[in-house]
Amino acid sequence: MIVKPDAEALAKTARAASKSGALPPVQDWNPPFCGDLDMRIARDGTWFYLGTPIGRPALVRLFSTILKREGDRYFLVTPVEKVGITVDDAPFVAVDFEQGGSGADPVLTFTTNVGDQVTAGPRNPIRVVRDPETGAPAPYVHVRAGLEALIDRKSFYRLVDIGTHETHQGQSWFGLRSGGVFFPIIPSDALD
């Protein structure tokens, strides 16, 4: 049976699934695909429904907890339905970070636009993609289950200020260290 996707019904089911305060186990849910919903997450992290920004942060947060990625597609998933949505770049934006730890063992903990906190490390790597035409960097941090956050510009500038040069695959790289892992950003000689 194919049902017409409905944002209100999804929100109701998501509320019920996340009453415990923990993230719902979307990775365990494999309901039938019900179609695409006219919902889009813009590159700046704004969620749109039927072309209009969703102005209720609590509703955006709720939807973010039932977001799932399969290959290159994104879905909102409940135990009983799965609907496709459009994501322009990454589904989240890292809007701030804190540096903890000490000395040679720093820890970078990011906060996303929907309130998730994630510490960069082996399970949550940082990666930087360069625009092939302009060379402009687009930095990302893994949040959960294949979902990433685009690191906003102000946070990226702050990260660059605390970056270090280390040897990576036999070459000197400029990058970031967090959770015992070095994340290369750019070869050191490219900074000259």
C-alpha positions as a LaTeX table, in Angstrom:
\begin{tabular}{lrrr}
\hline
Residue & $x$ (\AA) & $y$ (\AA) & $z$ (\AA) \\
\hline
Met1 & 0.00 & 0.00 & 0.00 \\
Ile2 & 1.47 & 3.37 & $-1.03$ \\
Val3 & 0.54 & 6.32 & 1.16 \\
Lys4 & 0.80 & 9.98 & 0.23 \\
Pro5 & 3.66 & 11.44 & 2.29 \\
Asp6 & 2.53 & 13.92 & 4.93 \\
Ala7 & 4.88 & 16.02 & 7.10 \\
Glu8 & 2.43 & 16.24 & 10.02 \\
Ala9 & 1.98 & 12.46 & 10.14 \\
Leu10 & 5.77 & 12.02 & 10.00 \\
Ala11 & 6.22 & 14.50 & 12.86 \\
Lys12 & 3.62 & 12.70 & 14.98 \\
Thr13 & 5.26 & 9.31 & 14.43 \\
Ala14 & 8.73 & 10.76 & 15.04 \\
Arg15 & 7.61 & 12.31 & 18.35 \\
Ala16 & 6.35 & 8.95 & 19.51 \\
Ala17 & 9.57 & 7.21 & 18.44 \\
Ser18 & 11.87 & 9.67 & 20.18 \\
Lys19 & 10.09 & 10.03 & 23.54 \\
Ser20 & 13.05 & 8.48 & 25.36 \\
Gly21 & 15.21 & 11.49 & 24.47 \\
Ala22 & 17.66 & 9.29 & 22.56 \\
Leu23 & 17.90 & 9.29 & 18.79 \\
Pro24 & 15.43 & 6.89 & 17.19 \\
Pro25 & 17.04 & 3.73 & 15.75 \\
Val26 & 16.48 & 4.72 & 12.10 \\
Gln27 & 19.27 & 2.37 & 11.00 \\
Asp28 & 17.06 & $-0.54$ & 12.15 \\
Trp29 & 13.94 & 0.66 & 10.33 \\
Asn30 & 13.29 & $-0.45$ & 6.78 \\
Pro31 & 9.67 & 0.49 & 6.02 \\
Pro32 & 8.25 & 0.72 & 2.49 \\
Phe33 & 9.09 & 3.78 & 0.39 \\
Cys34 & 6.04 & 6.05 & 0.28 \\
Gly35 & 7.25 & 8.64 & $-2.24$ \\
Asp36 & 9.03 & 11.95 & $-2.13$ \\
Leu37 & 8.04 & 14.79 & 0.15 \\
Asp38 & 8.44 & 18.42 & $-0.95$ \\
Met39 & 11.02 & 19.02 & 1.77 \\
Arg40 & 14.50 & 20.43 & 1.18 \\
Ile41 & 17.53 & 21.19 & 3.33 \\
Ala42 & 19.43 & 24.15 & 1.88 \\
Arg43 & 23.23 & 24.43 & 2.00 \\
Asp44 & 22.95 & 26.89 & 4.91 \\
Gly45 & 20.99 & 24.33 & 6.97 \\
Thr46 & 17.54 & 25.88 & 6.48 \\
Trp47 & 14.78 & 23.29 & 6.18 \\
Phe48 & 11.96 & 24.04 & 3.71 \\
Tyr49 & 8.55 & 22.39 & 3.41 \\
Leu50 & 6.48 & 23.13 & 0.31 \\
Gly51 & 8.95 & 25.92 & $-0.54$ \\
Thr52 & 8.55 & 27.71 & 2.81 \\
Pro53 & 11.22 & 27.72 & 5.57 \\
Ile54 & 10.24 & 25.69 & 8.61 \\
Gly55 & 10.30 & 28.32 & 11.35 \\
Arg56 & 9.91 & 26.02 & 14.34 \\
Pro57 & 13.37 & 24.89 & 15.54 \\
Ala58 & 11.83 & 22.07 & 17.59 \\
Leu59 & 10.16 & 20.64 & 14.47 \\
Val60 & 13.40 & 20.88 & 12.47 \\
Arg61 & 15.22 & 19.11 & 15.31 \\
Leu62 & 12.54 & 16.42 & 15.36 \\
Phe63 & 12.82 & 15.80 & 11.61 \\
Ser64 & 16.62 & 15.73 & 11.88 \\
Thr65 & 16.40 & 12.79 & 14.28 \\
Ile66 & 14.64 & 10.61 & 11.70 \\
Leu67 & 16.93 & 11.49 & 8.81 \\
Lys68 & 18.62 & 8.58 & 7.06 \\
Arg69 & 21.03 & 8.37 & 4.15 \\
Glu70 & 21.05 & 5.50 & 1.68 \\
Gly71 & 23.68 & 5.95 & $-1.03$ \\
Asp72 & 23.27 & 9.47 & $-2.40$ \\
Arg73 & 19.63 & 9.81 & $-1.28$ \\
Tyr74 & 18.18 & 11.16 & 1.94 \\
Phe75 & 14.98 & 9.98 & 3.63 \\
Leu76 & 12.84 & 10.74 & 6.65 \\
Val77 & 12.12 & 7.34 & 8.18 \\
Thr78 & 9.69 & 6.08 & 10.80 \\
Pro79 & 8.90 & 2.46 & 11.65 \\
Val80 & 6.02 & 2.54 & 9.14 \\
Glu81 & 7.07 & 4.86 & 6.29 \\
Lys82 & 10.03 & 6.23 & 4.38 \\
Val83 & 9.87 & 9.42 & 2.30 \\
Gly84 & 12.54 & 11.01 & 0.14 \\
Ile85 & 13.70 & 14.57 & 0.69 \\
Thr86 & 16.21 & 16.83 & $-1.08$ \\
Val87 & 19.49 & 17.86 & 0.54 \\
Asp88 & 21.45 & 20.55 & $-1.33$ \\
Asp89 & 24.83 & 19.73 & 0.26 \\
Ala90 & 25.09 & 18.27 & 3.77 \\
Pro91 & 22.03 & 17.84 & 5.99 \\
Phe92 & 23.60 & 19.69 & 8.92 \\
Val93 & 25.81 & 22.72 & 9.49 \\
Ala94 & 28.45 & 22.78 & 12.23 \\
Val95 & 27.89 & 26.25 & 13.66 \\
Asp96 & 30.46 & 26.18 & 16.46 \\
Phe97 & 33.12 & 24.04 & 18.12 \\
Glu98 & 35.05 & 23.81 & 21.35 \\
Gln99 & 38.61 & 22.66 & 21.75 \\
Gly100 & 39.30 & 20.42 & 24.71 \\
Gly101 & 42.04 & 18.04 & 25.68 \\
Ser102 & 45.58 & 19.18 & 26.14 \\
Gly103 & 48.94 & 19.32 & 24.43 \\
Ala104 & 49.38 & 16.67 & 21.77 \\
Asp105 & 45.92 & 15.19 & 22.38 \\
Pro106 & 43.34 & 17.91 & 21.54 \\
Val107 & 39.66 & 17.16 & 21.09 \\
Leu108 & 37.37 & 19.17 & 18.80 \\
Thr109 & 33.67 & 18.99 & 19.67 \\
Phe110 & 31.27 & 20.48 & 17.12 \\
Thr111 & 27.71 & 21.71 & 17.64 \\
Thr112 & 25.33 & 21.54 & 14.69 \\
Asn113 & 22.47 & 23.81 & 13.73 \\
Val114 & 20.02 & 21.23 & 15.12 \\
Gly115 & 21.79 & 20.82 & 18.47 \\
Asp116 & 23.78 & 17.65 & 17.87 \\
Gln117 & 27.24 & 17.53 & 19.42 \\
Val118 & 29.92 & 15.43 & 17.82 \\
Thr119 & 33.59 & 14.97 & 18.65 \\
Ala120 & 35.92 & 14.62 & 15.67 \\
Gly121 & 37.98 & 11.46 & 15.81 \\
Pro122 & 38.23 & 8.01 & 14.23 \\
Arg123 & 34.44 & 7.54 & 14.07 \\
Asn124 & 33.68 & 11.14 & 13.10 \\
Pro125 & 36.33 & 12.31 & 10.65 \\
Ile126 & 36.84 & 15.79 & 9.28 \\
Arg127 & 37.28 & 16.07 & 5.52 \\
Val128 & 37.81 & 18.99 & 3.17 \\
Val129 & 36.65 & 19.02 & $-0.44$ \\
Arg130 & 37.98 & 21.66 & $-2.83$ \\
Asp131 & 35.83 & 23.22 & $-5.53$ \\
Pro132 & 37.43 & 22.10 & $-8.81$ \\
Glu133 & 36.97 & 25.53 & $-10.42$ \\
Thr134 & 37.72 & 27.97 & $-7.59$ \\
Gly135 & 39.77 & 25.81 & $-5.23$ \\
Ala136 & 37.57 & 27.03 & $-2.34$ \\
Pro137 & 37.52 & 24.57 & 0.56 \\
Ala138 & 34.31 & 22.97 & 1.83 \\
Pro139 & 35.01 & 21.35 & 5.23 \\
Tyr140 & 32.77 & 18.64 & 6.70 \\
Val141 & 32.58 & 16.62 & 9.89 \\
His142 & 30.79 & 13.26 & 10.11 \\
Val143 & 27.86 & 13.39 & 12.54 \\
Arg144 & 26.26 & 9.93 & 12.43 \\
Ala145 & 25.42 & 7.08 & 10.07 \\
Gly146 & 26.79 & 8.70 & 6.91 \\
Leu147 & 25.29 & 12.12 & 7.73 \\
Glu148 & 27.70 & 15.05 & 7.68 \\
Ala149 & 27.72 & 18.67 & 8.74 \\
Leu150 & 29.21 & 21.40 & 6.60 \\
Ile151 & 31.52 & 23.38 & 8.90 \\
Asp152 & 30.48 & 27.03 & 8.70 \\
Arg153 & 32.96 & 29.66 & 7.58 \\
Lys154 & 33.59 & 31.31 & 10.97 \\
Ser155 & 34.30 & 27.93 & 12.57 \\
Phe156 & 36.58 & 26.89 & 9.70 \\
Tyr157 & 38.62 & 30.11 & 10.09 \\
Arg158 & 38.98 & 29.36 & 13.80 \\
Leu159 & 40.05 & 25.79 & 12.96 \\
Val160 & 42.70 & 27.07 & 10.55 \\
Asp161 & 44.09 & 29.20 & 13.39 \\
Ile162 & 44.69 & 26.09 & 15.50 \\
Gly163 & 45.86 & 23.82 & 12.67 \\
Thr164 & 49.26 & 22.15 & 12.68 \\
His165 & 51.76 & 20.75 & 10.21 \\
Glu166 & 52.35 & 17.00 & 10.42 \\
Thr167 & 53.68 & 14.23 & 8.24 \\
His168 & 50.92 & 12.38 & 6.42 \\
Gln169 & 51.74 & 9.60 & 3.94 \\
Gly170 & 55.36 & 10.74 & 3.81 \\
Gln171 & 54.54 & 14.37 & 3.07 \\
Ser172 & 54.11 & 17.47 & 5.25 \\
Trp173 & 50.45 & 18.50 & 5.51 \\
Phe174 & 48.60 & 21.29 & 7.26 \\
Gly175 & 45.61 & 19.90 & 9.13 \\
Leu176 & 43.75 & 19.37 & 12.36 \\
Arg177 & 44.23 & 16.93 & 15.19 \\
Ser178 & 41.33 & 15.61 & 17.28 \\
Gly179 & 40.66 & 12.42 & 19.20 \\
Gly180 & 44.10 & 11.01 & 18.41 \\
Val181 & 43.71 & 11.44 & 14.64 \\
Phe182 & 45.33 & 13.91 & 12.25 \\
Phe183 & 42.99 & 15.18 & 9.53 \\
Pro184 & 44.97 & 16.57 & 6.57 \\
Ile185 & 43.57 & 19.69 & 4.89 \\
Ile186 & 46.19 & 20.79 & 2.40 \\
Pro187 & 49.83 & 19.89 & 1.62 \\
Ser188 & 52.12 & 22.27 & 3.49 \\
Asp189 & 53.97 & 23.26 & 0.31 \\
Ala190 & 50.67 & 24.48 & $-1.21$ \\
Leu191 & 50.51 & 27.15 & 1.49 \\
Asp192 & 53.65 & 28.90 & 0.23 \\
\hline
\end{tabular}
